[in-house]
């Protein structure tokens, strides 16, 4: 981005008709960034061809009445898959900082309470609904809870979906974080982090979460793969 070079200038002092014709009334994308304390906004319009015949796009920079032609080779981020630009794991609290977890899956609710380690030589003591459970099984369950993946960006109705699962982490030093999953149908869920419905994931995660709770209650190790 710091070395962006235009192939040519398409329009000087473009009219409203020019802006519409070249795609700036409904831009392909808008890029906002700051560098050395200065704010920049670039707007990318329709596709075109550069002087050498290669693929290109029209581009405007905020504050200049010029429309440039920039080759797509100079815009390597223009064709990137946005779903590969973020970590799929949205929330990763350390197991040692969590004092309790409230979990709901469909119509069932579960409560984890974790006694902290008394000293460096002792371990956490986890309980599920008041009953002590195996620490290694709890570690596996905790890893599964953290593994809910953001697999896509959700751009739909914020009121859509039916709540099918929620995970609330309570921290030893206060505060909490919440994860909610809303069934959208077609085996897809909205993944909401602290009330922000930005992501999608598979309903299979919730279905497997339910079976892992059953395993945990039966003294078995949860299965991480699904």
Secondary structure, DSSP 8 states (H G I E B T S, - for coil): -TT---SEEEEES--HHHHHHTT-SS-SEEEEEEETTEEEEEEEEEEEE-TTS-EEEEEEETT--EEEEEEGGG-GGGG--GGGSS-SB-----GGGEEEEEEEETTEEEEEEEE--SSTTS--EEEETTEE--HHHHHHHHHHHHT-B--EE--S-TT-SEEEEEEEEEETTS-EEEEEEEEEETTEEEEEETTEEEEEEEHHHHHHHHHHHHHHHTT-------
